[in-house]
Amino acid sequence: MKLTLKRLSLNFLLVLMTSQALRAQDSLIVNEVQDSMVSASKTEDSSHQFAYRKLIIPAALISYGVASLSIPSLKNLNSSTQFEISEHKPDHIRLDNYTQFAPGILVYGLNAFGVQGKHNIRDRSIIYGTSLLLVSAITLPLKHITKEERPDGSNNLSFPSGHTAFAFASAQFMYREYKDCNFLLGISGYSFAVFTGVYRMLNNKHWFSDVVAGAGFGILSTEISYWLYPKINQLIGGKNAHSQTMVMPFYQNKNFGIGLVKNF
């Protein structure tokens, strides 16, 4: 059992990092230094800038998952992996229903205890909410299009793994919020994501390729949400000082949703 978990985890882990000129007058010096600091902060903050390199990992994971739908050798790998898991007869646990959102919840919990991330609670809620909405918009239609049968034969909605997609979207969100101030804290969310993906296979609900693709879609959704944030923020009144918006994800009775509250 331990060997199986270790092998699955190893297969699953893949990984992603003025000089000021002086003037004669003191007042001019202060103004120029302040202007240069504002300009530098804008230049350094690339959180919402599109970058092709950020697509490499999710594209590779998604490509593998899609290829497994038609390439016999990859299908055989799915079957052999699942057969090895079934030989150990692991106990089915349902923690993966909750660990998929653990990194996102941790971000809010850390903030409540004074560990500040990249964005304030309003901005991060918009970003995280957008990411989870994108995951749903991508994975749910794909499940009905591909009609891949689950390992346990319960239905034909196996590809991609929605739980894993949510888990990696949440982990990528935690990474983006904390990577600059505390790198180790930022990557800690991936442990929950890997746990979720592994246990989707141990619970006989998904093939290996379903989980790999789910991870790719989750990471991609969060990256897109960061790129879209400036436009979404402007659309919902981010420039209005008297406008306040709160977007919060919720999970209740096995149903996921997004809540929006706006004061004008």
C-alpha positions in Angstrom: 0.0 0.0 0.0 2.8 2.4 1.0 4.7 1.5 -2.2 1.7 2.2 -4.3 1.1 5.6 -2.8 4.7 6.5 -3.2 4.8 5.4 -6.8 1.6 7.3 -7.6 2.8 10.4 -5.9 6.2 10.3 -7.7 4.5 9.8 -11.1 2.2 12.6 -10.3 4.5 15.4 -9.2 5.9 17.7 -11.9 7.4 21.1 -11.3 8.0 25.6 -12.2 11.0 31.2 -10.5 18.1 51.4 -9.5 19.7 53.1 -9.3 18.3 56.6 -8.7 20.0 59.7 -10.2 20.3 62.6 -7.6 19.1 66.1 -8.3 20.3 69.3 -6.7 17.0 70.3 -4.9 15.8 68.1 -2.1 12.1 68.4 -3.0 12.8 67.2 -6.5 14.8 64.2 -5.1 11.8 63.1 -2.9 9.4 63.4 -5.8 11.6 61.5 -8.2 12.3 58.7 -5.7 8.5 58.3 -4.9 7.7 58.3 -8.7 10.4 55.7 -9.4 9.2 53.5 -6.5 5.6 53.5 -7.8 6.9 52.8 -11.3 9.1 49.9 -10.1 6.3 48.3 -8.2 4.1 48.3 -11.2 6.8 46.8 -13.3 7.7 44.1 -10.8 4.1 43.1 -10.2 3.5 40.7 -13.1 0.8 38.7 -11.4 -1.8 39.6 -14.0 0.4 39.6 -17.1 0.0 36.9 -19.7 3.1 34.7 -20.1 3.4 31.7 -22.4 5.9 30.0 -20.1 3.1 29.6 -17.5 1.2 27.4 -20.0 3.9 24.8 -20.4 3.1 22.6 -17.4 -0.7 22.7 -17.7 -0.5 22.1 -21.4 1.8 19.1 -20.9 -0.5 17.6 -18.3 -3.6 18.2 -20.4 -2.0 16.9 -23.6 -1.0 13.6 -21.8 -4.6 13.2 -20.5 -6.2 13.8 -23.9 -3.6 11.5 -25.6 -4.5 8.7 -23.2 -8.1 8.6 -24.6 -6.9 7.2 -27.9 -3.3 5.9 -27.5 -3.3 2.2 -26.6 0.0 2.2 -24.6 -1.3 5.0 -22.4 -4.7 3.2 -22.0 -2.7 0.1 -20.9 -0.8 2.2 -18.3 -4.2 3.3 -16.9 -5.3 -0.3 -16.6 -2.1 -1.6 -15.1 -2.0 1.2 -12.6 -5.6 0.6 -11.5 -5.0 -3.2 -11.4 -2.0 -2.7 -9.0 -4.1 -0.5 -6.8 -7.0 -3.0 -6.7 -4.5 -5.8 -5.7 -3.8 -3.9 -2.4 -7.5 -3.5 -1.8 -7.2 0.0 -0.1 -9.9 1.2 2.2 -12.1 3.8 0.5 -12.1 7.2 2.3 -13.9 10.3 1.3 -11.4 12.9 2.5 -10.8 13.8 -1.2 -14.2 15.5 -1.2 -12.8 18.1 1.2 -9.1 18.3 0.5 -9.8 19.6 -3.0 -10.7 23.0 -1.4 -8.2 22.8 1.5 -5.5 25.1 -0.1 -8.1 27.8 -0.9 -9.5 27.6 2.7 -5.9 27.8 4.1 -5.3 31.1 2.2 -8.3 32.7 4.0 -7.4 31.1 7.3 -3.8 32.4 7.1 -5.1 35.8 6.2 -7.3 35.7 9.3 -4.2 35.0 11.4 -2.3 37.9 9.9 -0.3 36.1 7.2 -0.9 38.4 4.3 -0.8 37.1 0.7 -0.5 38.9 -2.6 -4.0 40.3 -2.6 -6.6 41.6 -0.1 -9.6 39.4 0.7 -11.9 41.1 -1.9 -9.4 40.7 -4.8 -8.4 37.2 -4.0 -12.1 36.2 -3.7 -12.7 37.4 -7.2 -9.7 35.5 -8.5 -10.4 32.3 -6.6 -14.1 32.4 -7.5 -13.3 32.9 -11.2 -10.8 30.0 -11.1 -13.4 27.6 -9.7 -16.0 28.8 -12.1 -13.6 28.1 -15.0 -12.8 24.6 -13.7 -16.6 23.8 -13.7 -17.0 25.3 -17.2 -14.2 23.2 -18.5 -14.5 19.9 -16.8 -18.3 19.3 -16.7 -18.8 19.6 -20.5 -15.7 17.5 -21.2 -17.0 14.7 -19.0 -20.2 14.5 -21.2 -18.2 14.8 -24.4 -15.6 12.2 -23.8 -17.9 9.7 -22.0 -15.0 7.8 -20.5 -16.1 5.0 -18.2 -15.0 5.2 -14.6 -12.8 2.3 -13.2 -15.6 1.2 -11.0 -18.1 1.2 -13.9 -20.5 3.6 -12.0 -20.9 6.0 -15.0 -19.2 7.4 -18.1 -18.0 10.7 -16.5 -14.5 9.8 -15.7 -12.4 12.2 -17.8 -11.1 14.6 -16.5 -11.1 14.3 -12.7 -13.1 17.3 -11.4 -11.9 16.8 -7.8 -8.3 16.9 -8.9 -9.0 19.9 -11.1 -10.5 21.8 -8.1 -7.6 20.7 -5.9 -4.9 21.9 -8.3 -6.8 25.1 -9.0 -6.8 25.8 -5.2 -3.2 24.8 -4.8 -2.1 27.1 -7.7 -4.1 29.9 -6.1 -2.3 29.4 -2.8 1.1 29.3 -4.6 0.3 32.5 -6.5 -0.7 34.3 -3.3 2.3 33.3 -1.2 5.2 32.4 -3.5 6.8 35.9 -3.2 6.5 36.3 0.6 6.9 32.6 1.7 7.8 30.1 -1.1 7.6 27.0 1.1 4.2 28.0 2.4 3.1 28.7 -1.2 3.9 25.2 -2.5 2.5 23.5 0.6 -1.0 23.5 -1.0 0.2 21.0 -3.7 0.4 18.3 -1.0 -3.4 18.5 -0.6 -3.8 18.5 -4.4 -1.6 15.4 -4.9 -3.4 13.6 -2.0 -6.8 14.4 -3.7 -5.6 13.0 -7.1 -4.1 9.9 -5.6 -7.2 9.1 -3.6 -9.4 9.6 -6.6 -7.5 6.6 -8.0 -7.4 4.7 -4.7 -11.2 5.1 -4.4 -11.5 3.6 -7.9 -13.2 6.7 -9.3 -10.6 7.8 -11.8 -7.8 6.6 -14.1 -4.3 7.9 -13.8 -4.8 10.0 -17.0 -8.0 11.5 -15.6 -6.1 12.8 -12.7 -3.1 14.1 -14.7 -5.5 16.0 -17.0 -7.5 17.3 -14.1 -4.3 18.8 -12.6 -3.6 20.5 -15.9 -7.1 22.0 -16.2 -6.9 23.2 -12.5 -3.6 25.0 -12.9 -4.7 26.5 -16.2 -8.0 27.8 -14.7 -6.2 29.6 -11.9 -3.6 31.2 -14.3 -6.5 32.4 -16.5 -8.3 33.9 -13.5 -5.2 36.0 -12.6 -4.9 37.2 -16.2 -8.6 38.1 -16.3 -8.8 39.7 -12.9 -8.0 43.3 -14.0 -10.9 43.3 -16.5 -13.3 41.6 -14.1 -12.4 44.0 -11.4 -13.1 46.9 -13.7 -16.3 45.4 -14.8 -17.7 45.0 -11.3 -16.8 48.5 -10.2 -13.2 48.1 -9.0 -12.5 51.8 -9.6 -15.5 53.0 -7.6 -14.2 53.8 -4.1 -17.7 53.4 -2.6 -18.3 50.1 -4.3 -17.6 46.9 -2.4 -17.8 43.4 -3.7 -17.4 40.0 -2.0 -17.2 36.8 -4.0 -17.0 33.6 -1.9 -17.1 29.9 -3.0 -19.1 27.5 -0.9 -19.6 23.8 -0.7 -22.7 22.3 0.9 -24.5 19.0 0.6 -22.0 17.9 -2.1 -22.8 20.9 -4.2 -20.4 23.7 -5.1 -21.4 27.3 -5.7 -20.3 30.9 -5.8 -21.8 33.7 -3.7 -21.7 37.3 -4.8 -22.5 40.3 -2.5 -22.1 43.9 -3.9 -22.7 47.2 -2.1 -22.9 50.4 -4.2 
